[in-house]
Amino acid sequence: MKLNEWMVKPTPQTEWIQGRGILLWLAFFFIELGAGIFFVATFFGNLWAMLIGWLVCGVIGGGVHILYLGHPFRFWRMLRKPGSSWISRGLIFVSLFLTLGLIQMAVVSGGGSSLVLTVLVDIFAFLTIVYGGFAMNCVNGIPLWNTALLPILYAVSGIWGGASVALGIALGTGAVSTIGVSLEEWIRLLLIAYIGLIIVYFISVRYTNLTGKVSIQGIVSGEYWPLMWFGVVLIGLVIPIAVVVISLGTGIENMSAAVLYIAILCELVGDITMRYLILKDGLYSPLIASSAYAP
């Protein structure tokens, strides 16, 4: 972008997606995916899925997030402003989720159970899933982010991804015969909700203002259309939909494990690609109106 076009035309945000910003994209994805896996696993008492979800969130997602900060030993300072900062709230949510999650796994591994503990850990797991959407939603100058639909979309995608990976873990541990059918129902409903939300989200942003229109055009038919139509639609939606339709006829317990793993991988590819597009094509609305700007 030319210097004289800065904030006169829609201006791409770069801090959260270029350079070190790539780490934040990955951190949000893995933190929310891990929390989603754990959230789903608590409903089925699957300890392996809880452990893997905890590791994905705390070790992979948390580790990448610390790398993004640049001064990892100062991260605790973000805790000081929970009243005004979603990043601060997010760190609190993640910390409480990981702490309570450890206690939950210890209780389950010992053969015990606690409804109060399960409810608490699920609350903070859910808050961990959605906090990234709220952190982006509060940026008023970017119409693609500044919509109440974004946290909802992230909630559905995080739990859908969590349910899909939990199914993969059930396949690997031999628990698919006992919880596979229930997980399949979760996945089917979340898939429908995800598709519906993407459509409503795009239409809503498209008609919010001119900058929102430019963002959606960039994703659907502009510079980023290959990522949208091949990464999100074909790989992330069409293939999982096909597998879901096949499973309705054959039963998930009778399907090839390889096919199910491919469908799970495709769902994750579509999810992380959609998150990349939302970050990459987040455009600031112009501060100065320009007749040269033709949306």
Backbone as numpy.savetxt, mean C-alpha at the origin, in Angstrom:
# Nx Ny Nz CAx CAy CAz Cx Cy Cz
11.89 20.49 -16.69 11.05 21.69 -16.69 11.93 22.94 -16.69
11.57 23.93 -17.51 12.31 25.17 -17.58 12.07 25.99 -16.31
13.08 26.78 -15.95 12.99 27.56 -14.72 11.79 28.51 -14.75
11.51 29.12 -15.93 10.42 30.08 -16.01 9.04 29.41 -15.94
9.01 28.05 -15.96 7.73 27.34 -15.86 7.46 26.86 -14.43
8.44 27.10 -13.52 8.30 26.60 -12.15 7.07 27.20 -11.46
6.16 26.33 -11.07 4.92 26.68 -10.39 4.00 27.59 -11.20
4.28 27.73 -12.50 3.35 28.40 -13.41 2.53 27.33 -14.13
3.19 26.23 -14.44 2.52 25.04 -14.93 2.51 24.00 -13.80
1.69 22.94 -13.92 1.73 21.88 -12.91 3.15 21.35 -12.73
3.62 21.33 -11.50 5.02 21.02 -11.20 5.14 19.69 -10.48
5.91 18.73 -11.01 6.06 17.42 -10.35 6.77 17.55 -9.01
6.28 16.81 -8.02 7.03 16.71 -6.78 8.13 15.67 -6.99
9.27 15.89 -6.42 10.41 14.98 -6.64 10.99 14.41 -5.35
10.68 15.05 -4.22 11.34 14.67 -2.97 11.02 13.25 -2.55
9.80 12.79 -2.87 9.37 11.47 -2.40 9.46 10.38 -3.46
10.10 10.64 -4.59 10.15 9.61 -5.62 11.43 9.63 -6.45
12.21 10.68 -6.37 13.45 10.73 -7.13 14.65 10.69 -6.19
15.78 10.15 -6.66 16.95 10.05 -5.81 16.67 9.17 -4.61
16.95 9.70 -3.42 16.67 8.96 -2.18 15.18 8.75 -1.97
14.35 9.54 -2.65 12.91 9.40 -2.50 12.40 8.03 -2.91
13.15 7.33 -3.78 12.77 5.96 -4.15 12.69 5.08 -2.90
13.57 5.35 -1.94 13.57 4.56 -0.70 12.27 4.76 0.07
11.71 5.97 0.03 10.46 6.21 0.73 9.31 5.46 0.07
9.30 5.42 -1.26 8.30 4.63 -1.99 8.35 3.17 -1.55
9.55 2.61 -1.49 9.71 1.22 -1.09 9.36 1.03 0.39
9.74 2.00 1.23 9.45 1.89 2.65 7.95 1.86 2.91
7.21 2.79 2.29 5.76 2.80 2.45 5.16 1.46 2.03
5.63 0.94 0.90 5.06 -0.30 0.38 5.29 -1.46 1.35
6.54 -1.67 1.77 6.84 -2.83 2.61 6.29 -2.69 4.02
6.29 -1.49 4.57 5.70 -1.28 5.90 4.22 -1.63 5.88
3.51 -1.13 4.87 2.07 -1.36 4.80 1.75 -2.80 4.41
2.57 -3.40 3.54 2.35 -4.80 3.18 2.55 -5.70 4.39
3.64 -5.47 5.14 3.90 -6.30 6.32 2.79 -6.18 7.34
2.33 -4.95 7.59 1.22 -4.77 8.53 -0.04 -5.46 8.02
-0.25 -5.42 6.70 -1.41 -6.09 6.12 -1.36 -7.60 6.30
-0.17 -8.17 6.11 0.00 -9.62 6.31 -0.33 -9.98 7.76
0.23 -9.22 8.69 0.01 -9.50 10.12 -1.47 -9.34 10.46
-2.08 -8.27 9.96 -3.49 -7.98 10.24 -4.36 -9.16 9.83
-4.16 -9.65 8.62 -4.95 -10.79 8.13 -4.64 -12.05 8.92
-3.37 -12.26 9.24 -2.95 -13.49 9.93 -3.59 -13.63 11.31
-3.86 -12.50 11.99 -4.45 -12.60 13.32 -5.86 -13.18 13.29
-6.55 -13.02 12.18 -7.92 -13.55 12.07 -7.92 -15.06 11.91
-6.78 -15.62 11.48 -6.69 -17.07 11.25 -5.72 -17.75 12.20
-5.09 -16.98 13.08 -4.16 -17.54 14.05 -2.95 -18.19 13.42
-2.53 -17.69 12.25 -1.39 -18.27 11.55 -0.10 -17.59 12.01
0.66 -18.28 12.85 1.86 -17.70 13.45 2.93 -17.41 12.42
3.07 -18.29 11.41 4.08 -18.06 10.38 3.81 -16.77 9.61
2.55 -16.55 9.29 2.20 -15.33 8.56 2.42 -14.10 9.44
2.11 -14.21 10.72 2.37 -13.10 11.64 3.86 -12.76 11.65
4.70 -13.78 11.77 6.14 -13.56 11.84 6.67 -12.92 10.56
6.25 -13.46 9.43 6.73 -12.90 8.15 6.22 -11.48 7.96
4.96 -11.22 8.32 4.43 -9.87 8.23 5.20 -8.90 9.11
5.52 -9.34 10.32 6.28 -8.50 11.25 7.66 -8.19 10.68
8.32 -9.18 10.11 9.65 -8.99 9.54 9.61 -8.08 8.31
8.61 -8.27 7.45 8.49 -7.42 6.26 8.29 -5.97 6.66
7.44 -5.74 7.67 7.16 -4.38 8.12 8.36 -3.79 8.87
8.83 -4.51 9.89 9.85 -3.94 10.77 11.25 -3.95 10.21
11.63 -5.06 9.59 13.02 -5.20 9.13 13.20 -4.60 7.73
12.38 -5.05 6.77 12.54 -4.55 5.39 12.02 -3.12 5.28
10.74 -2.92 5.60 10.16 -1.58 5.48 10.80 -0.57 6.41
10.96 -0.95 7.68 11.58 -0.03 8.64 13.03 0.25 8.30
13.75 -0.79 7.85 15.15 -0.60 7.48 15.32 0.36 6.31
14.48 0.20 5.28 14.55 1.10 4.12 14.16 2.52 4.53
13.18 2.65 5.42 12.76 3.98 5.87 13.90 4.69 6.61
14.63 3.96 7.44 15.75 4.54 8.17 16.85 4.98 7.20
17.08 4.18 6.16 18.07 4.56 5.14 17.66 5.85 4.45
16.36 6.04 4.24 15.87 7.25 3.57 16.13 8.50 4.42
16.08 8.34 5.73 16.18 9.51 6.60 17.52 10.22 6.50
18.59 9.49 6.19 19.89 10.12 6.07 20.63 10.20 7.39
19.94 10.43 8.48 20.52 10.46 9.82 19.74 9.48 10.69
19.95 8.18 10.51 19.10 7.18 11.17 19.09 7.25 12.69
20.15 7.77 13.29 20.18 7.82 14.75 19.41 9.00 15.32
18.85 9.82 14.42 18.05 10.95 14.88 16.56 10.75 14.60
16.20 9.53 14.16 14.81 9.32 13.75 13.83 9.56 14.89
14.30 9.38 16.14 13.42 9.52 17.30 12.84 10.93 17.40
13.52 11.92 16.77 13.03 13.29 16.82 11.68 13.45 16.13
11.38 12.53 15.22 10.09 12.61 14.52 8.92 12.34 15.46
9.19 11.77 16.63 8.13 11.46 17.58 7.60 12.71 18.28
8.28 13.83 18.13 7.98 14.99 18.96 6.75 15.78 18.53
6.23 15.54 17.31 5.12 16.36 16.83 3.94 15.53 16.33
3.42 14.62 17.17 2.30 13.80 16.71 1.02 14.59 16.48
0.94 15.78 17.09 -0.26 16.59 16.92 -0.37 17.26 15.57
0.75 17.40 14.88 0.73 18.13 13.61 1.36 17.38 12.45
1.98 16.25 12.70 2.71 15.56 11.65 2.24 14.11 11.52
1.82 13.74 10.27 1.44 12.35 10.04 2.66 11.44 10.01
3.82 11.97 9.67 5.04 11.17 9.74 5.33 10.78 11.18
5.15 11.74 12.11 5.33 11.47 13.53 4.31 10.45 14.03
3.06 10.63 13.63 2.02 9.66 14.03 2.33 8.28 13.46
2.79 8.27 12.20 3.09 6.99 11.57 4.17 6.24 12.30
5.22 6.93 12.74 6.29 6.28 13.49 5.77 5.70 14.80
4.86 6.44 15.45 4.25 5.94 16.69 3.41 4.70 16.40
2.60 4.76 15.35 1.75 3.61 14.99 2.61 2.37 14.70
3.66 2.55 13.89 4.51 1.42 13.53 5.20 0.85 14.77
5.71 1.73 15.63 6.41 1.28 16.84 5.49 0.49 17.75
4.27 0.99 17.95 3.32 0.28 18.82 2.88 -1.03 18.18
2.67 -1.01 16.86 2.30 -2.25 16.17 3.38 -3.31 16.33
4.64 -2.94 16.09 5.72 -3.90 16.17 5.90 -4.42 17.59
5.74 -3.54 18.58 5.88 -3.97 19.98 4.76 -4.92 20.38
3.52 -4.53 20.11 2.39 -5.38 20.44 2.39 -6.66 19.61
2.89 -6.55 18.36 2.98 -7.73 17.52 3.92 -8.78 18.09
5.04 -8.35 18.65 5.97 -9.29 19.30 5.28 -10.00 20.47
4.55 -9.23 21.26 3.85 -9.82 22.40 2.78 -10.80 21.91
2.05 -10.41 20.85 1.02 -11.27 20.29 1.60 -12.59 19.82
2.74 -12.55 19.12 3.36 -13.78 18.63 3.84 -14.65 19.79
4.34 -14.04 20.84 4.78 -14.80 22.01 3.60 -15.52 22.66
2.47 -14.82 22.76 1.27 -15.42 23.36 0.76 -16.58 22.51
0.67 -16.37 21.19 0.16 -17.41 20.29 1.10 -18.61 20.27
2.41 -18.37 20.23 3.36 -19.49 20.20 3.30 -20.31 21.48
2.87 -19.68 22.58 2.74 -20.41 23.84 1.39 -21.08 23.99
0.57 -20.99 22.95 -0.74 -21.64 22.99 -1.82 -20.81 23.64
-1.52 -19.56 23.97 -2.50 -18.71 24.63 -3.22 -17.81 23.65
-4.11 -16.98 24.17 -4.84 -16.02 23.34 -5.34 -14.90 24.24
-5.47 -13.73 23.65 -5.99 -12.57 24.37 -6.75 -11.70 23.39
-8.05 -11.60 23.58 -8.89 -10.82 22.67 -8.49 -9.35 22.71
-8.22 -8.83 23.92 -7.85 -7.42 24.05 -6.56 -7.13 23.30
-5.57 -8.02 23.45 -4.29 -7.84 22.76 -4.47 -7.92 21.26
-5.27 -8.87 20.80 -5.51 -9.03 19.36 -6.16 -7.78 18.78
-7.16 -7.25 19.48 -7.84 -6.04 19.01 -6.87 -4.87 18.95
-6.05 -4.72 19.97 -5.09 -3.61 20.00 -4.07 -3.71 18.87
-3.52 -4.91 18.69 -2.50 -5.06 17.65 -3.11 -4.87 16.27
-4.36 -5.28 16.09 -5.02 -5.08 14.79 -5.32 -3.60 14.54
-5.67 -2.88 15.59 -5.91 -1.44 15.44 -4.64 -0.74 14.96
-3.50 -1.05 15.60 -2.26 -0.38 15.22 -1.70 -0.92 13.90
-2.01 -2.17 13.58 -1.62 -2.69 12.26 -2.40 -1.94 11.18
-3.69 -1.72 11.41 -4.51 -0.99 10.43 -4.04 0.45 10.29
-3.73 1.09 11.40 -3.23 2.47 11.36 -1.89 2.54 10.63
-1.08 1.50 10.77 0.19 1.43 10.06 -0.05 1.32 8.55
-1.08 0.57 8.17 -1.41 0.40 6.75 -1.83 1.72 6.12
-2.60 2.52 6.83 -3.20 3.71 6.22 -2.41 4.99 6.43
-1.41 5.00 7.31 -0.80 6.28 7.65 -0.09 6.93 6.47
0.49 6.13 5.57 1.14 6.70 4.39 0.16 7.46 3.52
-1.05 6.92 3.38 -2.09 7.60 2.61 -2.48 8.92 3.25
-2.55 8.95 4.59 -2.89 10.20 5.28 -1.75 11.21 5.19
-0.49 10.70 5.25 0.66 11.60 5.14 0.66 12.30 3.78
0.28 11.60 2.74 0.21 12.20 1.40 -1.05 13.05 1.25
-2.14 12.60 1.83 -3.42 13.30 1.72 -3.37 14.73 2.27
-2.51 14.97 3.26 -2.47 16.30 3.89 -1.67 17.31 3.06
-1.08 16.89 1.92 -0.38 17.83 1.04 -1.43 18.48 0.15
-1.88 19.66 0.55 -3.01 20.32 -0.13 -2.71 20.70 -1.58
-1.44 20.95 -1.90 -1.11 21.46 -3.22 -1.07 20.43 -4.32
-1.22 19.13 -3.97 -1.17 18.06 -4.97 -2.53 17.39 -5.03
-3.36 17.71 -6.03 -4.71 17.15 -6.10 -4.74 15.62 -6.17
-3.73 15.00 -6.77 -3.72 13.54 -6.88 -3.63 12.89 -5.50
-3.07 13.60 -4.54 -2.93 13.10 -3.18 -4.00 13.63 -2.24
-4.41 14.87 -2.46 -5.27 15.56 -1.52 -6.74 15.16 -1.71
-7.01 13.90 -1.48 -8.37 13.36 -1.58 -8.56 12.31 -0.49
-9.74 12.29 0.09 -10.04 11.33 1.16 -10.04 9.89 0.66
-10.09 9.71 -0.66 -10.10 8.36 -1.22 -8.72 7.68 -1.13
-7.65 8.48 -1.04 -6.32 7.89 -1.05 -6.06 6.98 0.15
-6.32 7.41 1.40 -6.13 6.49 2.53 -6.99 5.24 2.42
-8.20 5.39 1.87 -9.07 4.22 1.71 -8.48 3.26 0.69
-7.97 3.81 -0.42 -7.34 2.98 -1.45 -6.14 2.24 -0.88
-5.33 2.93 -0.08 -4.15 2.30 0.52 -4.56 1.24 1.54
-5.65 1.47 2.27 -6.12 0.48 3.22 -6.52 -0.81 2.52
-7.29 -0.67 1.44 -7.75 -1.84 0.69 -6.57 -2.56 0.04
-5.66 -1.81 -0.58 -4.53 -2.45 -1.26 -3.60 -3.12 -0.26
-3.41 -2.49 0.92 -2.54 -3.10 1.94 -3.11 -4.40 2.48
-4.41 -4.42 2.74 -5.03 -5.65 3.27 -5.14 -6.70 2.17
-5.42 -6.27 0.94 -5.47 -7.22 -0.19 -4.10 -7.88 -0.38
-3.05 -7.06 -0.39 -1.71 -7.62 -0.50 -1.38 -8.53 0.66
-1.80 -8.12 1.87 -1.56 -8.96 3.05 -2.27 -10.29 2.96
-3.53 -10.28 2.48 -4.29 -11.52 2.34 -3.65 -12.43 1.29
-3.17 -11.83 0.20 -2.54 -12.62 -0.86 -1.27 -13.30 -0.38
-0.41 -12.53 0.31 0.83 -13.12 0.82 0.53 -14.15 1.91
-0.48 -13.88 2.75 -0.88 -14.85 3.77 -1.32 -16.16 3.13
-2.00 -16.07 1.98 -2.38 -17.28 1.25 -1.15 -18.02 0.77
-0.16 -17.27 0.26 1.08 -17.90 -0.18 1.79 -18.60 0.97
1.78 -17.98 2.14 2.41 -18.59 3.32 1.65 -19.85 3.73
0.32 -19.78 3.64 -0.49 -20.97 3.96 -0.18 -22.11 3.00
0.05 -21.78 1.73 0.44 -22.80 0.76 1.78 -23.44 1.14
2.73 -22.59 1.53 4.06 -23.09 1.85 4.13 -23.88 3.14
3.21 -23.61 4.07 3.24 -24.29 5.37 2.21 -25.41 5.47
1.46 -25.65 4.39 0.48 -26.73 4.40 -0.82 -26.40 5.09
-1.07 -25.10 5.35 -2.29 -24.71 6.04 -3.40 -24.30 5.09
-3.16 -24.43 3.77 -4.14 -23.95 2.80 -5.45 -24.72 2.89
-5.41 -25.97 3.30 -6.64 -26.77 3.38 -7.57 -26.28 4.48
-7.02 -25.61 5.49 -7.84 -25.16 6.61 -8.25 -23.70 6.52
-7.39 -22.85 5.94 -7.72 -21.43 5.88 -7.75 -20.88 4.46
-7.40 -21.71 3.48 -7.31 -21.23 2.10 -8.61 -20.71 1.55
-9.72 -21.42 1.82 -11.02 -21.02 1.27 -11.43 -19.66 1.84
-11.24 -19.47 3.14 -11.59 -18.19 3.76 -10.73 -17.06 3.22
-9.44 -17.31 3.06 -8.55 -16.29 2.51 -8.93 -15.95 1.08
-9.34 -16.96 0.33 -9.76 -16.71 -1.05 -10.96 -15.77 -1.09
-11.88 -15.93 -0.15 -13.04 -15.04 -0.09 -12.62 -13.61 0.21
-11.66 -13.47 1.14 -11.11 -12.14 1.45 -10.53 -11.52 0.18
-9.69 -12.29 -0.51 -8.99 -11.79 -1.69 -9.98 -11.38 -2.78
-11.01 -12.19 -2.98 -12.00 -11.91 -4.02 -12.74 -10.59 -3.73
-13.18 -10.41 -2.49 -13.89 -9.19 -2.13 -12.99 -7.96 -2.19
-11.75 -8.11 -1.73 -10.82 -6.98 -1.74 -10.41 -6.60 -3.16
-10.31 -7.59 -4.03 -10.00 -7.32 -5.44 -11.10 -6.47 -6.07
-12.35 -6.84 -5.83 -13.48 -6.08 -6.37 -13.46 -4.65 -5.81
-13.22 -4.54 -4.49 -13.19 -3.22 -3.86 -12.05 -2.37 -4.42
-10.89 -2.99 -4.66 -9.73 -2.27 -5.17 -10.00 -1.72 -6.57
-10.57 -2.53 -7.43 -10.88 -2.08 -8.80 -11.88 -0.92 -8.76
-12.92 -1.07 -7.95 -13.90 -0.02 -7.84 -13.31 1.28 -7.31
-12.43 1.18 -6.32 -11.81 2.37 -5.74 -10.90 3.08 -6.73
-10.12 2.31 -7.51 -9.25 2.94 -8.50 -10.07 3.74 -9.50
-11.17 3.16 -9.97 -12.02 3.85 -10.94 -12.60 5.13 -10.34
-13.15 5.04 -9.12 -13.75 6.20 -8.47 -12.68 7.24 -8.15
-11.51 6.78 -7.70 -10.40 7.68 -7.38 -9.95 8.46 -8.60
-9.76 7.79 -9.71 -9.33 8.46 -10.94 -10.38 9.47 -11.42
-11.65 9.06 -11.41 -12.71 9.97 -11.86 -12.80 11.19 -10.95
-12.72 10.96 -9.63 -12.80 12.05 -8.66 -11.68 13.06 -8.87
-10.44 12.58 -8.97 -9.29 13.48 -9.14 -9.37 14.17 -10.50
-9.78 13.43 -11.52 -9.87 13.97 -12.88 -10.75 15.22 -12.94
-11.81 15.25 -12.15 -12.74 16.36 -12.21 -12.60 17.32 -11.02
-11.52 17.17 -10.24 -11.30 18.09 -9.13 -10.85 19.46 -9.62
-9.80 19.50 -10.43 -9.31 20.74 -11.03 -8.42 20.40 -12.22
-7.84 21.39 -12.85 -7.05 21.17 -14.05 -5.79 20.35 -13.76
-5.18 20.58 -12.61 -3.96 19.84 -12.27 -4.28 18.37 -12.05
-5.41 18.09 -11.40 -5.82 16.71 -11.23 -6.05 16.04 -12.56
-6.64 16.78 -13.50 -6.87 16.27 -14.85 -5.55 15.91 -15.53
-4.55 16.79 -15.39 -3.25 16.53 -16.00 -2.59 15.28 -15.39
-2.70 15.13 -14.07 -2.13 13.95 -13.41 -2.74 12.66 -13.93
-4.06 12.62 -14.00 -4.74 11.41 -14.46 -4.42 11.14 -15.93
-4.38 12.18 -16.74 -4.02 11.99 -18.14 -2.60 11.44 -18.27
-1.69 11.92 -17.43 -0.32 11.43 -17.47 -0.23 9.95 -17.15
-1.09 9.49 -16.23 -1.09 8.09 -15.85 -1.78 7.21 -16.89
-2.92 7.66 -17.37 -3.77 6.84 -18.24 -3.33 6.87 -19.70
-2.98 8.05 -20.19 -2.68 8.16 -21.62 -1.43 8.96 -21.93
-0.71 9.41 -20.92 0.47 10.23 -21.14 1.76 9.45 -20.96
2.70 10.10 -20.33 4.05 9.56 -20.19 4.10 8.21 -19.49
3.20 7.99 -18.56 3.29 6.78 -17.73 2.29 5.69 -18.10
1.66 5.81 -19.27 0.62 4.84 -19.63 1.13 3.39 -19.68
2.39 3.10 -20.10 2.81 1.69 -20.10 2.79 1.07 -18.69
3.19 1.86 -17.70 3.17 1.35 -16.32 1.75 1.08 -15.86
0.83 1.96 -16.25 -0.56 1.80 -15.84 -1.19 0.59 -16.51
-1.11 0.52 -17.84 -1.85 -0.51 -18.56 -1.18 -1.87 -18.56
0.14 -1.90 -18.49 0.84 -3.19 -18.43 1.14 -3.60 -16.99
1.65 -2.65 -16.19 2.03 -2.97 -14.82 0.86 -3.15 -13.88
-0.08 -2.19 -13.92 -1.20 -2.21 -12.98 -2.36 -3.06 -13.52
-2.81 -2.75 -14.75 -4.02 -3.40 -15.27 -3.76 -4.85 -15.70
-2.80 -5.04 -16.62 -2.58 -6.38 -17.15 -1.99 -7.32 -16.10
-0.84 -6.92 -15.54 -0.17 -7.80 -14.58 -0.87 -7.80 -13.23
-1.20 -6.60 -12.73 -1.73 -6.50 -11.37 -3.20 -6.81 -11.20
-3.99 -6.76 -12.29 -5.42 -6.99 -12.15 -5.94 -8.13 -13.03
-5.60 -8.11 -14.32 -6.16 -9.12 -15.23 -5.73 -10.53 -14.84
-4.45 -10.71 -14.57 -3.97 -12.06 -14.21 -4.57 -12.53 -12.89
-4.56 -11.72 -11.80 -5.23 -12.18 -10.57 -6.71 -12.45 -10.77
-7.39 -11.62 -11.58 -8.82 -11.86 -11.84 -9.01 -13.21 -12.52
-8.16 -13.52 -13.49 -8.26 -14.79 -14.20 -8.09 -15.97 -13.24
-7.13 -15.85 -12.34 -6.89 -16.93 -11.38 -8.07 -17.07 -10.42
-8.64 -15.94 -9.99 -9.81 -15.99 -9.11 -10.98 -16.67 -9.81
-11.21 -16.35 -11.08 -12.30 -16.97 -11.84 -12.09 -18.47 -11.97
-10.84 -18.88 -12.25 -10.54 -20.31 -12.36 -10.77 -21.02 -11.04
-10.38 -20.36 -9.94 -10.52 -20.99 -8.62 -11.98 -21.19 -8.24
-12.88 -20.35 -8.80 -14.31 -20.52 -8.51 -14.83 -21.85 -9.03
-14.22 -22.31 -10.12 -14.67 -23.56 -10.71 -13.97 -24.79 -10.17
-12.67 -24.65 -9.89 -11.89 -25.82 -9.47 -11.72 -25.94 -7.97
-11.86 -24.81 -7.25 -11.55 -24.83 -5.83 -10.09 -24.53 -5.61
-9.79 -23.66 -4.70 -8.40 -23.22 -4.51 -7.48 -24.35 -4.08
-8.04 -25.32 -3.36 -7.22 -26.45 -2.88 -6.79 -27.36 -4.03
-7.46 -27.25 -5.17 -7.13 -28.10 -6.31 -6.28 -27.39 -7.36
-5.94 -26.14 -7.12 -5.17 -25.38 -8.09 -3.67 -25.60 -7.90
-2.93 -25.40 -8.98 -1.49 -25.52 -8.92 -0.91 -24.43 -8.03
0.02 -24.84 -7.16 0.66 -23.86 -6.28 1.43 -22.82 -7.09
2.04 -23.27 -8.20 2.80 -22.35 -9.05 1.91 -21.24 -9.60
0.70 -21.60 -10.03 -0.24 -20.61 -10.58 -0.63 -19.61 -9.50
-0.88 -20.11 -8.30 -1.27 -19.22 -7.20 -0.13 -18.27 -6.83
1.09 -18.79 -6.80 2.24 -17.93 -6.47 2.45 -16.86 -7.54
2.23 -17.23 -8.79 2.36 -16.25 -9.88 1.30 -15.15 -9.72
0.07 -15.54 -9.37 -1.00 -14.57 -9.18 -0.68 -13.62 -8.02
-0.13 -14.17 -6.94 0.24 -13.35 -5.78 1.34 -12.36 -6.16
2.35 -12.84 -6.89 3.43 -11.97 -7.33 2.90 -10.87 -8.25
1.99 -11.22 -9.14 1.41 -10.23 -10.05 0.64 -9.16 -9.28
-0.10 -9.59 -8.27 -0.84 -8.62 -7.45 0.11 -7.64 -6.78
1.22 -8.13 -6.25 2.19 -7.26 -5.58 2.86 -6.31 -6.58
3.16 -6.81 -7.78 3.74 -5.96 -8.82 2.78 -4.83 -9.19
1.49 -5.17 -9.35 0.50 -4.15 -9.68 0.35 -3.12 -8.57
0.38 -3.57 -7.32 0.22 -2.67 -6.18 1.39 -1.69 -6.09
2.62 -2.21 -6.15 3.78 -1.33 -6.01 3.90 -0.39 -7.21
3.44 -0.83 -8.37 3.45 0.04 -9.56 2.43 1.16 -9.41
1.25 0.84 -8.90 0.23 1.87 -8.69 0.71 2.91 -7.69
1.38 2.48 -6.65 1.91 3.41 -5.66 3.00 4.29 -6.28
3.81 3.71 -7.15 4.84 4.48 -7.84 4.21 5.57 -8.70
3.17 5.22 -9.43 2.50 6.19 -10.30 1.89 7.34 -9.49
1.29 7.02 -8.35 0.68 8.04 -7.53 1.73 9.01 -7.00
2.90 8.49 -6.64 3.99 9.36 -6.18 4.62 10.11 -7.34
4.88 9.41 -8.44 5.61 9.99 -9.56 4.81 11.07 -10.27
3.52 10.90 -10.41 2.72 11.86 -11.16 1.95 12.80 -10.23
2.43 12.92 -8.98 1.86 13.91 -8.07 2.33 15.30 -8.48
1.42 16.13 -8.98 1.76 17.45 -9.50 1.23 18.55 -8.59
2.08 19.51 -8.28 1.64 20.69 -7.55 0.80 21.58 -8.47
-0.29 22.11 -7.95 -1.08 23.07 -8.72 -0.28 24.35 -8.87
-0.39 25.03 -10.03 0.36 26.27 -10.25 0.01 27.34 -9.21
1.02 28.07 -8.78 0.78 29.19 -7.87 0.35 30.43 -8.63
0.79 30.50 -9.90 0.48 31.67 -10.72 -0.28 31.20 -11.96
-1.44 31.74 -12.19 -2.22 31.36 -13.37 -1.49 31.80 -14.62
-1.54 30.96 -15.64 -0.86 31.29 -16.88 -1.75 30.93 -18.06
-1.91 31.87 -18.97 -2.71 31.60 -20.16 -2.03 30.62 -21.08
-0.70 30.45 -20.84 0.06 29.51 -21.68 -0.18 28.06 -21.26
-0.77 27.90 -20.08 -1.02 26.55 -19.58 -2.29 26.01 -20.21
-2.12 25.02 -21.04 -3.28 24.39 -21.69 -3.37 22.95 -21.22
-4.28 22.62 -20.34 -4.38 21.27 -19.80 -4.83 20.28 -20.86
